[in-house]
Amino acid sequence: MKLRTQLLIAVAVILLLPWAGYRYVLELDASLRENQSRTLAAQARAAAAVISANFPHGESEEEVKQVVVATKTIFADSANSATNIVLDGYADDWPKAKSSSASLVLGDNKLKPVSIANVDAAQVQIRALRRESTLFLFIQVQDSEAVYHNVQRDPLASGDRLLIRVPDPDDENRVRNHVVSPVAPGDVQTRFAGKKVDGVVPINTSPDINAFWEDTTEGYNIEIEMPLPALRSGFGVAVGDVDTQDDESTNVTWTGTFDPADKLDTGTLLYTDPQIEQSVNDALPVCGQLSFFDNERWLLANAQHPCEDSARRTNVSDQNFFEAILQRLFEQFIEYPYSVELDLEPVNGRLTNLPEVTVSVRHARIDEINKIMAIHPVERDGHSAGFVLLEQETDSVRSLTTQALVKLFSLTILVAFATSLSLLIYAVILSWRIGRLRDHTVRALSDKGEVITPPVSRAGDELGELSRGLGSMLSRVQAYTEYQKTLAARLTHELRTPLSVVRTSVEAADSTQDHQLQELLQRARSGSDQLALILQSLSEAHNLESMIADVEFERIDMGEFAQVAAEAYASVYSPRRLIESEVPAESAFVSGNTDLLRQLLDKLVANAVEFSEGEGPVVIAVVAEKDTVTLSVVNTGSELPKDELDLYSPMTSIRESGATESVEEGGVRSPHLGMGLYVAKLIADKHDGKLVAENLDYVVGVQVSLVLSRLE
């Protein structure tokens, strides 16, 4: 595996940093949500204790149950002081809420149902809103035909009407019915019947109650503004429907929260208790809402800490493009556990779908907002007085989590990118340095094996030390090579002078007639010739090394070349040794120099003749293949040793020659200097060929082959 690949793997490992950061943030988020659950449970417990000290204001639980009857109750939502409601008969200025909305249908929400046979009764929907000490009512009536008041028929009411029943402020045992019955759409003056005086019932106006009547395509709307009655006081609303102005009062069909025929019947007005809301205000968490319900699930207190959109999600204007994309991705990927979709909004002030109340913390998704809810019972004097529902949006925590994750992920990505880039740059520089060292090392040796410029580096690291080590080693190799190259010249120079002295002395003593002296002189002359032969061989090898660099190549037919050479060798070595040739019928061309190849063949044939034994011939063979041409010289005789030796080094001889030829009668053996294969190897390398020496497997002998590339 290359160093660059190893560094790339290391960079890939660094990319695990963002994943580790992601896992860390998820664990941090789980811990935050767990702490949030515990904190919310503690806040719910504290709020339950506060409410227990303020509820139910001296009344017993049984008394509250008797007063609050679902079918006779109107719940008024709370509105802040900034809410501006204009009496115009339209609900577009009313805050959006459904906790105070109640649908009243004929026969429902009445203690005494009336017959609906052959009667086109009105359907009524009531909304109530409390703002400080003021009560607002919005009554939407679906009626096929609105019948207006005719003062000639009845001074109080003769058409469709609205009846508001409240306790009589002058007599606590009586009730007062305020009537809204207009003669035309618009502002309506509210009236009520006073106490009978001298047999006459006066019709009084209600200055504190303002009303507005507006016709609609489906019927009409009535909008009321009046003083806020006391909490849980007797209060009821009933809509009277008549079909024509000729109808008597007994033909009025009533739909509402009380029976107008029963003078003691009344409904109940509920709204949240400001005292309780004020007492639990300090227990509210950020983006939280506290609701207090009694045992019948009626909402008795509702306090909340408004949560701005900026608290729910990160302000992306402070983020760059990359962080904004990460923010969106993490908001999609991070999942938060929540229970089934719950709708915990009270309807007409009452909660109907909450499971059994226990001390618990649960996650829910309401109106596409993730929330965490803590439920805690409220006890008073050892009895249950209701429960506290404390809610907090988890989107704020989720926003903090995703924001932290974005920052951490951005940082880790930046660090990983910077580290990866640094490692890549380092890998490129390191690879470049190693490649440069390799190139310098390769270029330090010429084609002849000579050291030209050894690599030298001044760097203080390991690569610098390696470069200097290689330079030192190549310098020593260069010195040894120079020594070997000059060895032959030095030996030749040193031996020529004593050789001349020996020859001169032998020639001077040759004039004597002493037979024994002549024999000694003959041996001295033979030794002198051997020394001359050694000097000649060394000189030839040295001159050949210098000559090879300047030769020119030509196109040579190796078959014809081997055939001509074999005929020449046959005349030279006959009758001492038989020379044969085996050449292919087709042409086998190579690129080479004829003189060099002839010298190579001279050395191979001379070795073959010298080491041949018996009567076996020396064979010069050419084998042509598709891409190569092989020139081989084969002889029988002594084999090459099986030990791995450098056959092509100069002055190396490992076989005993098979022929013993005296120069003269003295029978002195001609020396074998081991220069033949060395010279042949030089010539083969010059031709980009391969010289192979091997023993024969079918007979005792040796084959030396030159393998060259074949020309087309």
Buried (B, 14 or more C-beta within 10 A) or exposed (E): EEEBEEBBEEBEEBBEBBEEBBEBBBEBBEEBBEEBBEBBBBBBBBBBBBBBEBBBEEEEBEEBEEBBEBEBBBBBBBBEEEEEBEBBBBBEEBEEBEBBBBBBBBEEBBEEEBEEEEEEBBBBBBBBBBBEEEBBBBBBBBBEEBBBBEEEBBEBBBBBBBBBBBBBEEEEEEBBBBBBBBBEBEEBBBBBBEEEEEEEEEBBEBEEBBBBBBBBEEBBBBBBBBEBBEBBBBBBBBBBBBBEBEBEEEEBBBBBBBBBEEEEBBBBBBBBBBEBBEBBBEBBBEBBBBBBBBBBBBBBBBBBBEBEEEBBBBEEEEBEEEBBEBBEBBBEEBEBEBEEEBEBBBBBBBBEEBEEBEEEBBBBBBEEBBBBBBBBBBBBEEEEBBBBBBBBBBBBBBBBBBBBBBBBBBEBBEBBBEBBEEBBEEBEEBBEBBEBBEEBBEEBBEEEEEBEEBBEBEEEEEBBEBBBEBBEEBBEBBEEBEEEBEBBEEBBEEBEEEBEEBBEEBEEBEEEEEEEEEEEBBBBBBBBBBBBBBBEBBBBBBEBBEBBEEBEEEEBBBBBBBBEBBEBBBEEBEEEBBBEBBBBEEEBBBBBBEEBBBBBBBBBBBBBBBBBBEEBBBBBBBBBEEEBBBBBBBBBBBBBEEEEEEBBEBBBBEBEBBBEEEBEEBEBBBBBBBBBBBBBBBBBBBBEBBBEBEBEEEEEBBBBBBBBBBBE
